Amino acid sequence: MATQVNSPISDHTRPPLPSAAPLEADIRALHALQAEGDYPAAAAGANRMLAADPANRDLLLIEAHSLRMMKQTDAALAALERLAKHHPGFSQMFLERGLCHVARRDAPAAIADLRTAVMINPALSMGWRMLDGLFRMTGDTASAGLAAKHCTHLASLPPPIVHAKVLYGDDELDTAELLIRRFLLEVGDHPEAMRLLAQIGHKRNVLDDAEALYEGVLALVPDHRDARHEYVQVLIARHKFPQARAALEPLLQADPTNHAHRTQAATIQVGLGDFEGVIPIYREILQEIPGDAPEARVRRADLNLWLGHALKTEARTDEAIDAYMAATADRPDFGDAWWSLANLKTYRFSDASIAVMRERLDHAATTEIDRIHIAFALGKALEDKGDFAGSWAAYERGNTMHRASNGYIPTVFETNTREQKRVCTSAFFAEREGWGLDDPSPIFVLGLPRSGSTLIEQILASHSMVEGTQELPDIQRIVHELQGRELNFDDPRYPGVLTELDEAAIRSYGEQYIADTMPNRALGRPYFVDKMPNNFRHIGLIHLILPNAKIIDARRDAMACCFSNFKQLFAQGQEFTYGIEDIARYYRTYVELMDHWDAVLPSRVRRVQNEDVIDDLEGSVRRILDYCGLPFEAACMEFHKTKRSVRTPSSEQVRQPIFRDGLDQWKKFEPWLEPLRAALGPNLAA
């Protein structure tokens, strides 16, 4: 192998910051030694500092790089092994390891690591340059051409943008944003700089900024396909599905066979409620991805997961199971696929599948997010086997891992509750009586997750005048708009800002809600259900903007509800559910807030107790329909026969007649639930 690698690697350097902590200054000095070619001094300095900070990513990389440049390849690989242990997803660890394999003339190993490096971080110029040479040497001209294309693109960009892209690729978002903003201030609008800032905004979930930035990029370069693809992703994330469909159309017209574009189109269809329509699309794409290459297996696994979700939603459960199992066959460590099987609630795992999950849970190559999913799936599998001690251990492990990374702050909800009680008083509502949009079509079913809200939705959606939609984000979107971009958790702008809105503004928000939810009302029925559970926080806002909407609070026994949340892994949000103390604290605050709404808006909210529905289905159905002003229909009693898309974890359960099995399920775990009982307090836990 003639490829030359004994030269400094610019991808490893860090651009200067406005100020630096002592360790950052020391690391900068080591980079300077490397730039001067004094690798022994850089390696010695890094080794000395690692004694005090053995997991430091930059020091380990400096040591490994310096050792490689000193032609001590085995020592460099040993340093990289330590780096991989602490930072397994670090792109420049794979880059450096690939270069070590080049030095050892091991082309297959070098290609594998370098490809991983650029997949994680496409801005690594050295990675693409080395791949270009390696692919040409091994006769893979197609891959060489792709690598060369990336090299040419990166070479065309100003160095500050490339530096910022490298930082972004390794999740150093603060530094990347600082650099790119400085660049834009100095040179003005630049499409790639604006695109990178939009990517940072998307990753930080500042989606309105990201959307505006992508629109700016496309105004400058209308045919920028990568930016348009990313723009569509942001629109999807904002649940702006009609706009996303329009934005995607030029890409589909230009390249109708492109898998990424077709997958986006399917995601948009799902967002608009067309699950049946995406099933043939996913299957068609799956047939176009043959072979056992790692990339093909990963893509097939993802597609089978999405296919399984669509099939499950359409009550094609056996086919969904086949799709999920196909995903685990291609990726045995695919936690999301294992959890999707468990999340059917009715599926029972084989001993062979349990053995695979146990093995993959502790496998060194399994990522943290896959471990979390597998732990929850294993908890469900062992619960169904009657191994409650093993099940509890798995659930607890999954919750502990998730809680360590989700950043949940309990006081945020508690502050919001305190502010809702302060602002939304009886007098406040009396002064605004008659405001809002006079539209009776929405029926809000809200409360805590796992409280029986899907059952209530299914009962209502079985009525000829009611359409079941999904957990709509539109009230949350209005809240975010009112909250503003500057978040202050100690002194939030919302709900206090409600006092500043005049009658016209209140009505306009009602109109906005009805207009934004209209794409979800495909059947055109006079009433529809919005089943977003977290809307219970915003009943004051809902009452203001839609005074004739119906509001149903789905309530469940505290111990049963809290434990059911503890063993549920949510796709997103509901971060309070990953710790016993957090769950109990949230439940207490929920009850406090609902008591407030009952006091200031008497008879406005209809409470439906899950246990009552199970014990007296007909009486409960009649009371729900009476509250909603709907005539009784026998179909609501046979809700399990209603054919409709159901997205929530209870989808399989509401397709069966009423059963009592879940009422006392938590009692099987009573030996481990005394902390929950104590945290709830005697009144709620009774």
N, C-alpha and C positions, 0 to 999 in steps of 0.2 A: 504494500500500500504506500503510495507516494505522497499522499495528502499531508501537507505541512500543518502541524498544529502547535509547534513551539513558538508561539507569539502571544503577546498580551491579548486578553479577551475583553473587548470593550463592553460586552453585555454584562460583565461582572461589576463594572464600576458604578458608583452612585454619583449623580450630579450634586453639586454643592447646595446646601440649604442655607437659609438666612442666618440661622444660629444652630449650634450643635451642643448637645450634652457632652460631658467628658468622654464617655465611651464612644460616642459618634465621632468625636475629634480624633480619638485613638485609631478608630477604624479608617478614618480618612487618611491618617498618616501611613497606615499599612498599605492602603491603595496607592499612595504616592510612592512607597518603596517598590511596589510591584511595577508601577509605571516606569520607574528608573531601572528596572531589571534586577533589583537587589532582592531576589526571591528568598535566599537563606534568612535574611533579616526579617522579611515579612512573615515567613513561616515561624520563625522563632518568636516573634512578637505575638502572633496569633496564638501559638501554643501556650505562651505565658499567660495571656489573658483568659484563655479557655479554662485554666485551672480554677478561676473564680466564677466563670460563667460557661459551663460545659455545653449548654444547649444553644448558645448564641449562633444564629443562622449565618450571619455575615462572617464571623470569625472562623467557623468551620469551613465555609466556602473559600475564604482567603488561604487557610492552611492547605486545603486540598489542591487549589489552583497552583499555589507556590510549589508544593511538592511535585506536582506534575511537570511544571516548568523546569524543575531541578532534575527531571527524568527519574524521579523516585515514584514510579507509577503504582507499585503495590501499596506504598505508604499513603499515596493520594486516595486510592480506592478504600483503604481502611478508614481514612478520615471521612470519606463520602458515606461509608456505611453508618458512621455515627450521625452524620447529617441526615441521612434518610430515616433513621430511627426517630429523631426529634421532629423532622419536617418532611414527611413522606411525599407531600404534594408540591414541593418547591421545584419550579421549572429548571432553575440553574444548577440544582443538584444533578438532574438528569443530563443537562448539557455537559457539565464537567465530567460526569461518568462516561458519557458517550465519547468525549475527547480522550479519556484514558483508554478506552477500548480501541480508539483509532491508533493511539500510540502503541498498543499491544498488537496491532494489525488483526483485530477481531472485527471484521466488517459487519456480520449479522448482529452482534451485541451492540456495536456502535450505532447502527441504523435504528435498532429498537429503542435505545435510550434517547437518541437525538430526535426521533419522531415523537416520543412522549414529551420531550422538552418543548417542541414547537407546537404541539397540540395544546399544552397548558398555556404557553406564552408565545403567540405567533410573532411577537416583535423581536425574537432572538435572532439577530442577523447571522451570527456565527453558526448557529444551529442549521439554518437554511443553507449557508455556504458549504458547510461540511456535508450535508445531505446531498447537495447538488453533485459534489465530487464523488461521493460514495455510490450514489445511484448510477452515475455514468460509468464508474469503474465496474459495477456489477451488471451492467447492461440494461438497467431499468430506465429507459430514456423518457418514458411518460412521467414518472415520478421526478426525474431530474429536471424536466421542463417546468413542472409545478414549483419545485424548490427554487429554480432560477427566477421564476416569475416573482416569488416572494422577495428574493434578494433585490431584484430590480426595484420593486415597489418601495421597500424600506430605504434603499439608497436614494430614492427620489425625495424623501421627506427631510425636512430640516432636523438636525440632530436633537434639538430639545424635544420634538415630538416623539422621536424614536426612544429617547431616554424615558419620557413619560409613559410611553406604551409598554416598555419593559417593566416599569414599576407597577403599572396597572395590572399587567399579566400576573404579577406575584402579589396582588392584593395590597400593595402599598398605596392606598387611594389618596391619603392626605398629601403625601409628597408629590404624587402624580398630578393631583389637582392644582397644587401650588405652582408647579412648573408650567402646566399648560395655561393657567390663567395669566401667569407672568408673560408667557409667549404671546398670547392674544392681545394683551395690553400693549406690547411692544410693536407687533406687526399688523394688528387689525384682524379682520375675519380671515380665517383659513379653514377650509372644509374639514381637513383631517384633525385639526386641533379642536374644532367644534364637535366633531364626531366623537372624539375621545372624551370630551367633557360630558357629552350626552351619555356615553357608556358608563361613566362614573356616576352620573345621576341615576341611571337605571339601576345600577348595582346597589346604590344607596336608597333606592325606592323613592327618589325625588322625581316622580314620573312626569309631573307637569313641566318641570324644567327640561327634562330629557326630550319630551315631545316637542317643545318649542325649539330646542337646539337642532333636532333632526329636521324639522321643517326649514330651519335656516340653511342647513347643509344642502337639502334638496332644492332649495331656491337657487343656491349657487351652482350646484351640479345635479341637475334633474335626473341624469342617468346613472347616478352613483348607486349601483345595485346593492352593495354591502350595507350602505347607510339606509337604503330603503327597506331592506330585510330587517334591520335592527329597529327601524321606525315602526314597522308592523308589529314587532314584538312588544314594543312599548304600548302601542294602542291596544293590543290584546291584554296586556297587564292592567290597563286602565278600563278594561271591559268595554272599550269602544269598538265593538265588533263590526257594525256597518262601516265605520270609517276605516277600520283595518282591512276590510274586504276591498274597499275602493283603492286603498294605498297599495295593496298587493297585486292588483290586476295588471299593471304594467310588467311586473316580474313574470307572472304566469303567461302573459302574451309573448314575452321575449323568449321564455324557456319553459314551455308547458310540461316537459318531462322531469324537471328538476325536483328531486325529492324534498329538499328543504322548503321550497315554495308550496308544493302540494301538501306537505305536513302542516304548514302554517294555514293553508286554506281549510284543512280538516279541523284544526284547532278553532278557527273562526266559526265553522259550522257547529261545533260542539258548544261554543259560547252562545250561539243563537238557538241552541236546543235541538239541533238536528243530529241526534246520535246515530239513528238508523242509516243516515246518508253517508257517514264517515266509515262505516264498517267495510264496504267494498273498497274504499280508497286505501285503507290501511292494508288490507289483504293483497291488493294489487301491488303496492310498494314492496311488501314482504317478499313476493315472488320475484322481484327484481333485484334482491340482495342475496345471491348465492354465496357459497364458500364458507371456509372456516377461519378466514383471517380475523384477527382480534377486532378490527374496526367493524367488519360485517356482523360479527356476533353481538357487539354492543348495540349497533343500529337495529338489528332484529329484535333484541331484547326490549329496547325502548318502544318499538312499534307494537310488539305483542302486548306490552303493558297498556299502551293507549287503546289498542284493540279490545283488550280485556275490560277496560273501564267502560267503553262504549257498549259492549255486549252485556255487561252487568247492569248498566243503566236501563237497557231495553229488556231486562228480565230473561236474557238468553244465558242463563247461569252456567249450564254445562259447557257451552262454547267459551264462556269467559274463563272458566277453570282451565280449559285446554290452552288458551292463550297465555294465561299467567304461568302455567307449567312450562310452556315453550320458552318463555322468558327466562325462567330459572335454569332450563337446560342450556341455553346459550350463555347465561351468566349465573353460576351457582351462588355467587355472593350478592345477587341483586336483591337487596333488602326490600325495596319497594314492591317487587313482585311477590315475595313471600308474605309481606304484610297485606297485600291486596287479597291474597287467598284467605288469610285470617279475617280480614275485614268484611268478607262476605257473611260472617257470623254463623252460617250454616255449614261451611266446609269443614271436614275433619281430615287432619293430616295423617299420612301413613308414617309408620316407624322409620321408613327409609328417608322420607322428607325431614323428619325431626332430626335424624342423624346428620343429614347434610347441614341443616341450620345450626346445630350444635358445633359442628366442625368449622363452619364459616364464621360463626360469631367470634371465635377466638383466633382465626387465621390472621397472620401478620399482614397480609396484603389487603384485607377487608377494610374499606374506608369507614370513618366514624359514622357517617350518615347511614351506611348500609348496616353497620352494627346495631344502630338504634332501631331500625326497622325490623331486623331479624330478632332482636330481643323481644319486641312487642309481639311479633308473630309466634315466637317460641312460647311466650307466656300464654297466648290463646290456645296453642296446640296442647300444652301440658294441662291447662285448665280443663279442656275437653277430655283429657285422659284421666282426670281425677287426681292428678299430682298437684295439689294446691300449694304445697311448700315450694316445689320447683317452679310452678307458675308464678307465685309471688316473687320469687328471686329474680325471674326473668323480667317481669313487669318493673320491678324496682330498679333493676340495672338499666333498662331502657329509659325510664324516667330520669334517673340520675344523670345519664349521659346527655339527654336532651336539655335538662335544666341547667347543666353546666355551660351550655353554649347559647341559650336562647335570649339571655339578657332581660328576662322579665322583671319588671319593677312594680311590686304590688301597690305602692302608694299612688301610682298614676290613676288607677281606677278609683281609689278611695278619695283622691282629691277631686276627681270629676264628680263623684257622688255627692261630696260635700257642696260643690258648686251648684249642682243641679238642685239640691235642696234649698240653697240660698237664693237662687235666681227664680226658679220655677215655683212660685207660691200661688196660693189661691187668688190673691189680689192680682198677681201678674196675669193670670189667665182671664180673670174677670174683666180686666182693662182691655183685653184683646178678643173678647167674645165676638164671634161673627167674622173674624179674619180668616184668611186662608182660602183654599180652593174647595168649592162645594162639589166634591167628587167622591161618591161612596164606593168606588170600585175596589180599592185595596183592602185586603184582609191581612193584617200583620200577625204572624204567629212567631212569638219570640220567647225568650227565657234562656236558661242555661242549655248548653249542648247535652245530649243524651238524656233529655227530660221528657221525651214523648212527643216532641213537636212534629216529627215526620209522620207519626200516626195521625195527628190532628190534620195535618196538611192533606194526607191521603184520603181521610174521611171527607174533607171539604172538596177535594178535587174529584171525588166520585159524584158530586152534584152536577146536574146538567147546566147550572148557571155559573159555575166556578172553574177557573183554570188554575192548575198548579204550575208554578214556574220553577223557581229554585231559590237559593239563598242570594237574593239580589243585593248588590253593593251600593245601591243608589242613595240610600240614606247616609251611609258612611261617606260617600263622595261629597254630599252636601255638608256634612260635619267637617270634613277636611277643608273644604272651601271656606267655611266660617272660621275654622281654627287659624287659617293662614299658614304661611311657610315657617315663620319663626316660632318654634315650639318651646314653650316654657312650662315644664311639667309642674312646677310649684305654683305658677300663677297663669293658668291657661286662658286664652282669649275666649274660647267656647267653654261653657254656655253663656258667659256674661254678655257676649256680643249680641245675644238674642234681644236684649233690652234696647239695642240701637236700631233694630229693624222696624221700618214702618209697615203699614198695611200692604202697600204695593209690593214691597220686597218679600214679605211673608207669602203672599199669593204667588209670586213668581217662582218661589222655591217649590210650592205645590205643583205648579204647572211643569216645572223642570222635572220633578220626580215622575209625573205621569208620562211625559214625553219620553224620558230616558228609559222607562220600563216597557214602553210599548213594543219594542222588537221582541220581547220575551212572551208576548201574548198572541201566539200564533193562531189559537182557536177562536179568538174574537169574542169570548164570553164576557158578560157584563161585569163579573167580579174575578179577581185573581188573588192568589196567595203569595205574599212575600215572606219567606221563612228564614230570614237572617236572624239567628238567635241574639246576636249582640245589640240588636235594635232596642232591647229593653233599656239600655242606657239613655236612649234618645226619645222616650215616649213624649216628653214635653215638646220637642221639636215636631214630632209626628202630629201631635194634637194641634199645634199651631198651624202647620201648613196644610193639613188634611183633616179638618175637624170632623168629617163624617166617615173617616176610615174606621174599620173595626180593628180592635187590638185584643189578641188572645195571649195570655201568659201561660205557657206550658210548664207545669210544676211537677216535681217528682220528689219522693221521700229523700231527705238529705243524704243519708248514708248510702242509699242505692245510687243516687245521682252522682255523688262525689266519687265513689269507687268506680262507677262506669266511666267517668272521665279519666280517672287515673290509669285505666287499662286501655284507653283509646289514644292512638297516635293520629293526630289531625294533620291533614295535608298542609295547612297553613293556619296561622293565628292560634287563638285559644291557648296562649303560652302559660296561662295560670294553671293548667291541668297537669303539670309535670312534677308536682310535689304535694304531699299530703297537707302540709301547713298552708301552702299557697291556695290549694283547692278549697279548704275549709274557710280560709279568710275571704276568698272571693264569694263563696256561697253566702256567708254572713252579710257581706256588703250588698250583694244582689237582693237579699230579702229586705234589707234596710231601705234600699232604693225603691223596691216595689211597694213597700208599706207607705213610702212618701207619695208615690203616684196615687195610691188608693185614697190617701188623705186629701190631696189637693185636687184630684180629678175623680171624685166618687162615681162609681158605676161605669167609668170610662173603659176600664180594662176588665175583660172576662177571664177569670182564673179557671183553668182546667187541670185538675189533678190526675196524673197518669194512672194512679191506682183506682180512681173512680171510673175511668173509662174502661179499664179491664174488668172491674167488678160489675159495672152496669153500663154496658155498651149502648143499648137503646136509649136509656135515659140521658146519657152523656151526649149522644148524637143529637137528640131533640133539643137539649139545652144549647148546644153549640149553634145549631141551625136557627133556633129562635133568636139568639143574640145577634146573629148575622142578618136577621130579617129574611131568611130563606125558608121556603116550604119544605116540609119533610119529604125525603125521597128514600125509598128502600135501598137504592144502590149505595147509599152512604153506610148502611149496615154491612154491606158486602164489599167493603172497600178493597179487600185483597184481590178482587176480580177485576179491578180497574186497570186497564192497560195504559200506562204512561211512563215517561222517563223519571226515574228517581235517582238522584245523585248521592244522597247521604249514606252514611254507614248503615242505616237501618233499612236500606232498600229491600233486602231479602225478607226482613222480618215483617214489613208492612204488606208483603205479598202473600202472607199467610193469615188465617183467621186469628183472632185474639187468643193469646195463650199467656199463662201466668208464670212460665218458667223463669222469666227475668226478674220477677218481683223481689225474690229473696236470694238472688244469686250472690249478693255480697256477703251473706252470712257464712258461706263456705270459706271465706277469708277472714272471718272474725278474729282469729288469733293474732292477726297482724294489723287490725284496724282500730285498736284501742287509741292510738294517737289521733286518728281522725275523729273518733267520737269525742275525745277530750277537746280537740281544737274547735269543733262545731259548738260545743256547749250542750248542756242537758236539754234545753228547749228544742233545739233543732234536731239533735240526734235521737230524741225519743221516738 
